[in-house]
Amino acid sequence: MLLTGLLSVLSPVVLLTILGGVVLGIIFGSIPGLSATMAVALCLPISFGMPTVQGVALLLGLYIGGISGGLISAILIKIPGTPSSVATLFDGAPMAERGLAGKALGTGILFSFLGTVFSVVLLMFLSPPIAKFALKFSPYEYFAVTVFSLTLIASLSEGSMLKGLLSGCVGIAIAMVGAAPLDSFQRFSYGHFNLTLGFQLLSVLIGFYAIPEILIAARDAAAIEEKPIDFQMKGFGLSVKEFVGQIPNALRSALIGLGIGLLPGIGGGTSNLIAYASAKKASKTPEKFGTGIIDGIVASETSNNASIGGALIPLLTLGIPGDTVTAMLLGGLMMQGVIPGPMLFKNNGPLVYSIFGALFVASVMMLLVEFGGIRMFVRLLKIPKNILLSVVLCLCVVGAIASNNRLFDAYAMIAFGLLGYWLTKMKFPLPPLILGFILSPTLETNLRRGMQLSGGDFIPFLTRPISMVFLGIAMISFFGSIIHDVRRTTMNKKAQA
């Protein structure tokens, strides 16, 4: 069974299909406005006409390539290609500006590969027990985990914590526009049809990161100067000592990505921000984060790729998709006549091992394709920004419209861009805003579900063991951040005196 499944992946046709999926996924992931979700959606009808193993392998190649490809634009042009690569630009872009684009890309590519392999290994050996544990999560536990995630806003706030919290509140407020979860009650739509559907993540993400960068480049005459380019890198650009020093960070980030990938509705868009905040908290030099160090890239890229295996665990063992991409994978499997769930491992054993083999092959191909293309990617920095960002702006508009087939999303993207430019100018951090926007629907949905289950009683949120532990950790994290911020402010005042 194991041998049959693995051999089916090693056929030339399937290998070429995986390679094509990985390359196409990287292209979609690296272009702002497009994403792994869109790549899988466009190729889903193509996979239906293929044999089962080949069709599934194509979708998995697109998934892995799409998630990893976002690091390219995040590092080179300070615009995340996908929501999963938002945290990568915090340190990747400053490294590129210092002429270390090759090292930043090499580090991101290497740890993307390691994060994917780590999660796939756990997917193979620990799927049933991990999925069984995830089943214990009710709305109470999801609410507590989301609250804990929101407390990390403090860690993502540079400078003033108050501005960071206000930025997070802006993100939550934007997420509340449109139909409320569960009962679809209209909020802040003011009778406007497009507002009843709310704002799409891509419009918000591109608006707050792409448009301000383009406006800043247009304002700054120095933005058209060529950046120094590092071609003298050996291997992946980091030394053995640096690699070994990043192992604890990578392991912690991989576990965060795996754990968040398990939870439906959260996914890699959140895991990279949480892993980045956790790495910053654990660091002995947190003030260096955001200035261009590899720690931030390692945390972001390891976690977002580890969430791939995490999201596939409930999909394969329970038939529950962990994010939008795995929801499409579920559709692709069902179109092929394969029903994910507890009986999949028993009834379709060879296919399961084919999926594991395809994930490993796609991971290796992703590593080789991106590593082989580093020099070509870095050459993008030679293109004057006034030309490069004009092209990027057009792609952003296309991506915003294509995500939901609405011209309104392009207008919303521009509006968010102007707001983002003003917030950046006023030194409000944008990461808390994105985290608040992503987590707000999950928080509200599970709060309301929990209140319905308990008949309006909040006590179960505080007394269930898993929920109580996460809420306790959230309180420690929140008050610890306040104490740290007060101490830092006091020390700065003493230094200035």
C-alpha positions as a printed NumPy array, in Angstrom:
array([[  0.   ,   0.   ,   0.   ],
       [  2.778,   2.413,   0.966],
       [  4.926,   1.422,  -2.026],
       [  2.003,   1.611,  -4.46 ],
       [  1.051,   5.093,  -3.294],
       [  4.588,   6.467,  -3.465],
       [  5.353,   4.914,  -6.862],
       [  2.237,   6.514,  -8.345],
       [  3.673,   9.938,  -7.482],
       [  7.074,   9.162,  -9.016],
       [  5.69 ,   8.633, -12.502],
       [  7.011,  11.228, -15.024],
       [  3.55 ,  12.617, -15.766],
       [  2.723,  13.23 , -12.096],
       [  6.158,  14.735, -11.421],
       [  5.747,  17.17 , -14.307],
       [  2.246,  18.02 , -13.082],
       [  3.564,  18.78 ,  -9.59 ],
       [  6.369,  20.911, -11.06 ],
       [  3.873,  22.862, -13.15 ],
       [  1.629,  23.348, -10.111],
       [  4.517,  24.562,  -7.949],
       [  5.763,  27.036, -10.578],
       [  2.262,  28.379, -11.223],
       [  1.617,  28.578,  -7.474],
       [  4.82 ,  30.568,  -6.918],
       [  3.824,  32.982,  -9.687],
       [  0.351,  33.476,  -8.202],
       [  1.754,  33.808,  -4.674],
       [  4.393,  36.343,  -5.657],
       [  2.02 ,  38.694,  -7.481],
       [  0.196,  41.016,  -5.054],
       [ -3.519,  40.555,  -5.384],
       [ -3.323,  36.951,  -6.491],
       [ -2.951,  34.058,  -4.049],
       [ -2.781,  30.303,  -3.538],
       [ -6.561,  30.329,  -3.166],
       [ -7.029,  31.869,  -6.599],
       [ -4.492,  29.494,  -8.17 ],
       [ -6.288,  26.424,  -6.806],
       [ -9.698,  27.834,  -7.765],
       [ -8.649,  28.446, -11.38 ],
       [ -7.062,  25.003, -11.756],
       [ -9.8  ,  23.044,  -9.998],
       [-11.734,  22.387, -13.262],
       [ -8.486,  21.257, -14.935],
       [ -7.811,  18.71 , -12.191],
       [-11.252,  17.182, -12.674],
       [-10.236,  15.868, -16.096],
       [ -7.085,  14.209, -14.735],
       [ -6.595,  10.834, -13.028],
       [ -7.125,  11.074,  -9.265],
       [ -3.467,  11.062,  -8.175],
       [ -2.422,  13.525, -10.883],
       [ -5.312,  15.903, -10.164],
       [ -4.693,  15.929,  -6.41 ],
       [ -0.928,  16.341,  -6.97 ],
       [ -1.579,  19.417,  -9.146],
       [ -3.681,  21.07 ,  -6.431],
       [ -1.115,  20.286,  -3.709],
       [  1.687,  21.74 ,  -5.851],
       [ -0.334,  24.93 ,  -6.331],
       [ -1.005,  25.107,  -2.583],
       [  2.628,  24.771,  -1.503],
       [  3.982,  27.031,  -4.252],
       [  1.325,  29.689,  -3.601],
       [  1.954,  29.907,   0.149],
       [  5.727,  30.131,  -0.251],
       [  5.7  ,  32.472,  -3.268],
       [  4.38 ,  35.39 ,  -1.215],
       [  7.806,  35.939,   0.35 ],
       [  9.267,  37.137,  -2.982],
       [  7.224,  40.326,  -3.292],
       [  7.188,  40.831,   0.496],
       [ 10.979,  41.017,   0.573],
       [ 11.674,  42.744,  -2.734],
       [  8.93 ,  45.371,  -3.005],
       [  7.534,  45.524,   0.564],
       [  4.141,  44.23 ,  -0.56 ],
       [  3.048,  40.795,   0.689],
       [  2.004,  38.539,  -2.16 ],
       [ -0.355,  36.612,   0.126],
       [ -1.797,  37.138,   3.628],
       [  0.572,  34.386,   4.804],
       [  3.635,  36.53 ,   4.07 ],
       [  2.661,  39.775,   5.825],
       [  5.157,  39.291,   8.672],
       [  7.93 ,  38.351,   6.222],
       [  8.19 ,  41.93 ,   4.954],
       [  8.803,  43.357,   8.457],
       [ 12.448,  42.201,   8.379],
       [ 12.788,  40.951,   4.806],
       [ 12.226,  44.355,   3.205],
       [ 14.779,  46.186,   5.433],
       [ 17.344,  43.477,   4.6  ],
       [ 16.699,  43.995,   0.881],
       [ 17.136,  47.769,   1.328],
       [ 20.552,  47.104,   2.889],
       [ 21.613,  45.039,  -0.127],
       [ 20.922,  41.655,   1.491],
       [ 17.98 ,  40.638,  -0.662],
       [ 19.688,  37.37 ,  -1.606],
       [ 20.217,  36.395,   2.011],
       [ 16.655,  37.334,   2.941],
       [ 15.214,  35.299,   0.061],
       [ 17.519,  32.346,   0.75 ],
       [ 16.582,  32.277,   4.424],
       [ 12.881,  32.508,   3.652],
       [ 13.035,  29.767,   1.011],
       [ 15.019,  27.378,   3.213],
       [ 12.754,  27.72 ,   6.23 ],
       [  9.637,  27.588,   4.055],
       [ 10.845,  24.167,   2.95 ],
       [ 11.694,  23.046,   6.489],
       [  8.34 ,  24.247,   7.836],
       [  6.461,  22.345,   5.134],
       [  8.462,  19.132,   5.658],
       [  8.021,  19.357,   9.442],
       [  4.246,  19.636,   9.129],
       [  4.039,  16.856,   6.515],
       [  5.993,  14.465,   8.763],
       [  3.602,  15.175,  11.622],
       [  0.693,  14.842,   9.205],
       [  1.874,  11.322,   8.345],
       [  2.453,  10.047,  11.854],
       [  0.189,  12.052,  14.146],
       [ -2.949,  12.806,  12.11 ],
       [ -5.497,  10.715,  14.049],
       [ -4.506,  11.735,  17.634],
       [ -4.055,  15.422,  16.701],
       [ -7.399,  15.516,  14.931],
       [ -9.004,  13.797,  17.917],
       [ -7.657,  16.533,  20.208],
       [ -8.857,  19.271,  17.827],
       [-12.38 ,  17.825,  18.074],
       [-12.431,  18.836,  21.745],
       [-12.455,  22.489,  20.697],
       [-15.896,  24.013,  21.06 ],
       [-16.806,  27.696,  20.499],
       [-15.534,  28.398,  24.038],
       [-12.032,  27.17 ,  23.177],
       [-11.963,  28.911,  19.791],
       [-12.951,  32.158,  21.494],
       [-10.18 ,  31.799,  24.083],
       [ -7.529,  31.02 ,  21.444],
       [ -8.614,  34.056,  19.417],
       [ -8.486,  36.326,  22.476],
       [ -4.965,  35.073,  23.165],
       [ -3.999,  35.8  ,  19.554],
       [ -5.359,  39.348,  19.837],
       [ -3.208,  40.033,  22.913],
       [ -0.19 ,  39.674,  20.635],
       [ -1.162,  43.017,  19.107],
       [  0.977,  44.564,  21.831],
       [  4.038,  42.699,  20.53 ],
       [  3.37 ,  43.876,  16.98 ],
       [  3.122,  47.517,  18.076],
       [  6.247,  49.499,  17.379],
       [  6.706,  52.544,  19.572],
       [  3.451,  53.47 ,  21.279],
       [  1.358,  50.559,  22.54 ],
       [ -1.692,  52.847,  22.598],
       [ -1.337,  53.465,  18.858],
       [ -0.978,  49.719,  18.345],
       [ -4.184,  49.001,  20.245],
       [ -6.031,  51.749,  18.364],
       [ -4.766,  50.303,  15.092],
       [ -6.081,  46.873,  16.111],
       [ -9.456,  48.427,  16.924],
       [ -9.575,  50.001,  13.453],
       [ -9.048,  46.542,  11.95 ],
       [-11.853,  45.074,  14.073],
       [-14.16 ,  47.96 ,  13.097],
       [-13.488,  47.412,   9.384],
       [-14.251,  43.702,   9.786],
       [-17.644,  44.491,  11.346],
       [-18.97 ,  46.162,   8.195],
       [-21.551,  43.983,   6.447],
       [-23.609,  40.982,   7.518],
       [-23.109,  39.807,  11.09 ],
       [-22.163,  36.159,  11.596],
       [-24.922,  33.629,  12.313],
       [-27.961,  35.903,  11.851],
       [-26.704,  38.051,   8.888],
       [-27.924,  41.28 ,  10.521],
       [-26.681,  44.218,   8.443],
       [-24.218,  46.568,  10.154],
       [-22.765,  49.843,   8.898],
       [-23.937,  49.175,   5.33 ],
       [-26.076,  52.35 ,   5.142],
       [-28.261,  50.758,   2.477],
       [-25.311,  50.307,   0.104],
       [-25.502,  46.868,  -1.549],
       [-21.749,  46.321,  -1.821],
       [-21.211,  47.131,   1.844],
       [-23.655,  44.384,   2.834],
       [-21.034,  41.862,   1.695],
       [-18.306,  43.453,   3.81 ],
       [-14.683,  44.037,   2.821],
       [-12.504,  41.297,   1.332],
       [ -9.178,  40.393,   2.936],
       [ -7.235,  40.994,  -0.278],
       [ -8.647,  44.509,  -0.653],
       [ -7.679,  45.343,   2.92 ],
       [ -4.256,  43.717,   2.72 ],
       [ -3.277,  45.225,  -0.631],
       [ -4.755,  48.57 ,   0.285],
       [ -2.854,  48.983,   3.53 ],
       [  0.472,  47.655,   2.239],
       [  0.678,  48.235,  -1.517],
       [ -0.903,  51.665,  -1.976],
       [  1.061,  53.441,   0.825],
       [  4.309,  52.011,  -0.556],
       [  3.447,  53.311,  -4.023],
       [  2.513,  56.749,  -2.645],
       [  5.722,  56.923,  -0.619],
       [  7.764,  56.01 ,  -3.714],
       [  5.961,  58.704,  -5.7  ],
       [  6.667,  61.269,  -2.978],
       [ 10.315,  60.328,  -2.49 ],
       [ 12.557,  61.176,  -5.42 ],
       [ 15.24 ,  58.827,  -4.071],
       [ 12.882,  55.905,  -4.537],
       [ 13.879,  55.553,  -8.204],
       [ 17.533,  54.923,  -7.325],
       [ 18.883,  51.414,  -7.791],
       [ 19.36 ,  49.383,  -4.641],
       [ 22.637,  47.573,  -3.948],
       [ 22.291,  43.904,  -4.869],
       [ 23.999,  41.041,  -3.062],
       [ 25.211,  38.346,  -5.466],
       [ 28.028,  37.078,  -3.283],
       [ 25.875,  34.717,  -1.23 ],
       [ 26.937,  31.123,  -0.701],
       [ 24.256,  28.484,  -0.453],
       [ 21.173,  30.043,   1.065],
       [ 23.056,  33.093,   2.301],
       [ 23.256,  32.257,   5.997],
       [ 26.103,  30.603,   7.86 ],
       [ 25.946,  27.286,   9.707],
       [ 26.146,  29.202,  12.99 ],
       [ 23.157,  31.365,  12.011],
       [ 21.203,  28.292,  10.924],
       [ 21.839,  26.441,  14.187],
       [ 20.958,  29.558,  16.181],
       [ 17.565,  29.715,  14.447],
       [ 16.555,  26.107,  15.264],
       [ 14.623,  26.985,  18.482],
       [ 12.873,  29.851,  16.675],
       [ 12.013,  27.613,  13.71 ],
       [ 10.735,  24.79 ,  15.918],
       [  8.544,  27.136,  17.964],
       [  7.197,  28.78 ,  14.811],
       [  6.523,  25.418,  13.145],
       [  4.491,  24.268,  16.151],
       [  2.536,  27.544,  16.107],
       [  1.83 ,  27.139,  12.394],
       [  0.797,  23.511,  12.847],
       [ -1.484,  24.322,  15.779],
       [ -3.171,  27.27 ,  14.081],
       [ -3.532,  25.323,  10.848],
       [ -5.547,  22.749,  12.783],
       [ -8.144,  25.328,  13.762],
       [-10.709,  25.96 ,  11.001],
       [-11.058,  29.566,   9.864],
       [ -7.714,  30.906,  11.106],
       [ -4.872,  29.572,   8.919],
       [ -1.535,  30.881,   7.651],
       [ -2.693,  34.497,   7.431],
       [ -2.748,  34.556,  11.22 ],
       [  0.003,  32.055,  12.04 ],
       [  2.806,  34.147,  10.5  ],
       [  1.868,  37.21 ,  12.579],
       [  1.521,  35.19 ,  15.788],
       [  4.814,  33.355,  15.201],
       [  6.548,  36.681,  14.511],
       [  5.151,  38.194,  17.714],
       [  6.166,  35.09 ,  19.689],
       [  9.695,  35.202,  18.279],
       [  9.945,  38.868,  19.235],
       [  8.744,  38.134,  22.769],
       [ 11.235,  35.284,  23.18 ],
       [ 14.177,  37.23 ,  21.748],
       [ 16.87 ,  38.766,  23.926],
       [ 16.998,  41.688,  21.494],
       [ 13.365,  42.43 ,  20.553],
       [ 14.285,  45.978,  19.549],
       [ 16.087,  44.589,  16.482],
       [ 12.906,  43.134,  15.024],
       [ 11.722,  45.249,  12.117],
       [ 15.227,  46.52 ,  11.352],
       [ 16.216,  43.595,   9.129],
       [ 17.184,  40.406,  10.98 ],
       [ 16.649,  36.832,   9.863],
       [ 14.751,  35.893,  13.039],
       [ 11.572,  37.537,  11.766],
       [ 11.815,  35.884,   8.349],
       [ 12.431,  32.47 ,   9.913],
       [  9.426,  32.82 ,  12.236],
       [  7.056,  33.966,   9.495],
       [  8.043,  31.551,   6.737],
       [  8.367,  28.492,   8.961],
       [  4.956,  29.028,  10.536],
       [  2.956,  29.827,   7.406],
       [  4.263,  26.738,   5.619],
       [  3.818,  24.547,   8.693],
       [  0.156,  25.562,   8.682],
       [ -0.19 ,  23.644,   5.384],
       [  0.212,  20.284,   7.107],
       [ -1.865,  21.514,  10.035],
       [ -4.77 ,  22.452,   7.759],
       [ -4.58 ,  19.098,   5.948],
       [ -4.879,  17.056,   9.165],
       [ -8.574,  17.829,   9.851],
       [ -9.265,  17.74 ,   6.105],
       [ -8.003,  14.182,   5.612],
       [ -9.029,  12.681,   8.96 ],
       [-12.352,  14.438,   9.575],
       [-13.344,  15.968,   6.253],
       [-13.171,  19.46 ,   7.817],
       [-11.232,  22.083,   5.793],
       [ -8.9  ,  24.288,   7.825],
       [ -8.867,  27.277,   5.457],
       [-10.154,  28.447,   2.072],
       [ -7.534,  26.514,   0.1  ],
       [ -8.244,  23.215,   1.858],
       [-11.959,  23.868,   1.33 ],
       [-11.225,  23.866,  -2.406],
       [ -9.046,  20.779,  -1.993],
       [-12.015,  19.116,  -0.33 ],
       [-14.093,  19.976,  -3.385],
       [-11.374,  18.624,  -5.674],
       [-11.211,  15.311,  -3.789],
       [-14.984,  14.934,  -3.813],
       [-15.071,  15.652,  -7.555],
       [-12.683,  12.71 ,  -7.938],
       [-15.023,  10.501,  -5.904],
       [-12.819,  10.564,  -2.783],
       [-14.573,  11.389,   0.501],
       [-12.157,  12.612,   3.211],
       [-12.876,  11.42 ,   6.738],
       [-12.071,   8.632,   9.204],
       [-12.602,   5.91 ,   6.558],
       [-10.248,   7.497,   4.016],
       [ -7.165,   5.832,   5.493],
       [ -8.879,   2.436,   5.403],
       [-10.65 ,   2.608,   2.045],
       [ -8.113,   4.666,   0.054],
       [ -4.778,   3.818,   1.663],
       [ -2.681,   4.094,  -1.533],
       [ -4.181,   7.534,  -2.295],
       [ -3.336,   8.772,   1.198],
       [  0.298,   7.774,   0.728],
       [  0.216,   9.362,  -2.733],
       [ -0.879,  12.615,  -1.051],
       [  2.005,  12.368,   1.435],
       [  4.447,  11.647,  -1.392],
       [  3.099,  14.535,  -3.499],
       [  3.55 ,  16.915,  -0.566],
       [  7.196,  15.89 ,  -0.14 ],
       [  7.923,  16.122,  -3.876],
       [  6.184,  19.515,  -4.117],
       [  8.217,  20.783,  -1.144],
       [ 11.503,  19.746,  -2.771],
       [ 10.478,  21.267,  -6.1  ],
       [  9.457,  24.491,  -4.377],
       [ 12.903,  24.652,  -2.764],
       [ 14.735,  24.011,  -6.057],
       [ 12.624,  26.368,  -8.183],
       [ 12.805,  29.283,  -5.74 ],
       [ 16.484,  28.759,  -4.946],
       [ 17.298,  28.557,  -8.656],
       [ 15.4  ,  31.785,  -9.262],
       [ 16.956,  33.886,  -6.471],
       [ 19.284,  35.786,  -8.787],
       [ 16.443,  36.508, -11.185],
       [ 14.206,  37.658,  -8.324],
       [ 16.872,  39.972,  -6.916],
       [ 17.289,  41.615, -10.324],
       [ 13.821,  43.087,  -9.811],
       [ 15.512,  45.594,  -7.514],
       [ 17.326,  47.01 , -10.555],
       [ 14.02 ,  48.099, -12.056],
       [ 13.284,  51.735, -11.095],
       [ 10.488,  51.788,  -8.569],
       [  8.416,  54.278, -10.511],
       [  8.136,  51.642, -13.281],
       [  7.967,  48.53 , -11.109],
       [  5.323,  49.863,  -8.729],
       [  3.176,  51.132, -11.608],
       [  2.981,  47.573, -12.917],
       [  2.352,  46.286,  -9.383],
       [ -0.505,  48.773,  -8.944],
       [ -2.206,  47.47 , -12.087],
       [ -1.814,  43.887, -10.851],
       [ -3.202,  44.884,  -7.459],
       [ -6.331,  46.346,  -9.051],
       [ -6.808,  43.219, -11.164],
       [ -6.291,  40.986,  -8.123],
       [ -8.717,  42.969,  -5.981],
       [-11.447,  42.762,  -8.617],
       [-10.795,  39.093,  -9.416],
       [-11.01 ,  37.998,  -5.778],
       [-14.774,  38.548,  -5.705],
       [-15.664,  39.83 ,  -9.189],
       [-16.564,  43.289,  -7.836],
       [-15.245,  46.64 ,  -9.03 ],
       [-16.176,  47.899,  -5.562],
       [-13.224,  45.949,  -4.096],
       [-10.81 ,  48.008,  -6.199],
       [-12.354,  51.252,  -4.896],
       [-12.173,  49.88 ,  -1.343],
       [ -8.508,  48.982,  -1.887],
       [ -7.701,  52.561,  -2.922],
       [ -9.629,  53.982,   0.062],
       [ -7.767,  51.683,   2.457],
       [ -4.536,  52.69 ,   0.766],
       [ -5.138,  56.362,   1.493],
       [ -6.065,  55.51 ,   5.093],
       [ -2.959,  53.323,   5.376],
       [ -0.759,  56.122,   4.044],
       [ -2.144,  58.505,   6.673],
       [ -1.744,  55.927,   9.462],
       [  1.845,  55.255,   8.392],
       [  2.572,  58.986,   8.346],
       [  1.108,  59.319,  11.852],
       [  3.281,  56.348,  12.975],
       [  0.387,  53.945,  13.611],
       [  1.587,  50.337,  13.123],
       [ -0.308,  48.398,  10.443],
       [  0.278,  44.757,  11.574],
       [ -2.152,  45.054,  14.544],
       [ -4.793,  46.377,  12.139],
       [ -4.414,  43.358,   9.837],
       [ -4.441,  40.929,  12.774],
       [ -7.576,  42.576,  14.177],
       [ -9.309,  42.382,  10.794],
       [ -8.444,  38.7  ,  10.307],
       [ -9.391,  37.554,  13.807],
       [-12.497,  39.677,  14.41 ],
       [-14.968,  37.38 ,  12.554],
       [-13.614,  34.29 ,  14.349],
       [-13.837,  36.038,  17.712],
       [-17.383,  37.28 ,  17.191],
       [-18.684,  34.044,  15.662],
       [-17.45 ,  31.866,  18.491],
       [-18.523,  34.337,  21.171],
       [-22.08 ,  34.289,  19.835],
       [-22.113,  30.524,  19.364],
       [-20.834,  30.023,  22.888],
       [-23.435,  32.373,  24.32 ],
       [-26.164,  30.502,  22.438],
       [-24.944,  27.152,  23.774],
       [-24.788,  28.431,  27.353],
       [-28.089,  30.321,  27.213],
       [-26.391,  33.705,  27.58 ],
       [-24.058,  32.607,  30.406],
       [-20.406,  33.632,  30.097],
       [-19.223,  31.256,  32.854],
       [-18.395,  28.297,  30.527],
       [-15.861,  30.486,  28.734],
       [-13.992,  30.807,  32.027],
       [-14.411,  27.325,  33.49 ],
       [-13.755,  24.859,  30.652],
       [-10.133,  23.631,  31.088],
       [ -8.682,  24.43 ,  27.645],
       [-10.507,  27.747,  27.431],
       [ -9.41 ,  28.705,  30.947],
       [ -5.755,  27.953,  30.145],
       [ -5.747,  30.091,  26.987],
       [ -7.549,  32.987,  28.675],
       [ -5.04 ,  32.803,  31.53 ],
       [ -2.144,  32.902,  29.071],
       [ -3.843,  35.828,  27.308],
       [ -4.022,  37.799,  30.577],
       [ -0.367,  37.08 ,  31.358],
       [  0.634,  38.097,  27.829],
       [ -1.416,  41.315,  27.944],
       [ -0.294,  42.537,  31.356],
       [  3.28 ,  41.395,  30.688],
       [  3.325,  43.562,  27.572],
       [  2.007,  46.553,  29.526],
       [  4.669,  46.126,  32.215],
       [  7.369,  45.775,  29.562],
       [  6.113,  48.906,  27.768],
       [  6.069,  50.93 ,  31.012],
       [  9.608,  49.822,  31.854],
       [ 10.825,  50.68 ,  28.364],
       [  9.223,  54.14 ,  28.55 ],
       [ 10.777,  54.755,  31.992],
       [ 14.226,  53.691,  30.784],
       [ 13.959,  55.954,  27.738],
       [ 13.011,  58.916,  29.908],
       [ 15.965,  58.246,  32.224],
       [ 18.303,  57.964,  29.23 ],
       [ 17.094,  61.305,  27.87 ],
       [ 17.388,  63.055,  31.242]])
